[in-house]
Amino acid sequence: MKKLLVLLAIVAFVATALTAVAQDKGPAVIKLDKAKTGVITFEHAKHQTRTECKTCHHTGGFEKCDSCHGKKADGKKPKYKNAMHKTCKDCHKKMKKGPTKCKGCHVK
C-alpha cells in the first residue's frame, strides 16, 4: 500500500511539473534592442493569442531567434534582421493589422 501511495505521489508531482512547464509561454513582452534604428517592443503575449507558436518558433524549440539566425548568413538560414522583417511584416500585411513601416516597430 505504501508503494502505491508513493507511486501516486510521484505521478501527481510529475503531472503538476509538466503542466507548469506547458503553461509557461515565455515573457509577456520582449525588448529587441539589437537594431541600430531603435528598440522594438514585441508584445509576445498578445501574439500568442493570434497565432500558433510554430509560426515563429518553426524549429520546434523555443530558443531565441538569433541563436539560429545570427548576424552571419550561412546560405541556409536568413540573417536575424531579414528573418524578423520577413516574418513580422509579411504577417502584418496578410492580417492587415500591425505596423509595416520602420518607425512602427523601431522606436529611438
C-alpha positions, 0 to 999 in steps of 0.5 A: 500500500505504501508503494502505491501511495508513493507511486501516486505521489510521484505521478501527481508531482510529475503531472503538476511539473509538466503542466507548469512547464506547458503553461509557461509561454515565455515573457509577456513582452520582449525588448529587441534592442539589437537594431541600430534604428531603435528598440522594438517592443514585441508584445509576445503575449498578445501574439500568442493569442493570434497565432500558433507558436510554430509560426515563429518558433518553426524549429520546434524549440523555443530558443531565441531567434538569433541563436539560429539566425545570427548576424552571419548568413550561412546560405541556409538560414536568413540573417536575424534582421531579414528573418524578423522583417520577413516574418513580422511584416509579411504577417502584418500585411496578410492580417492587415493589422500591425505596423509595416513601416520602420518607425512602427516597430523601431522606436529611438 
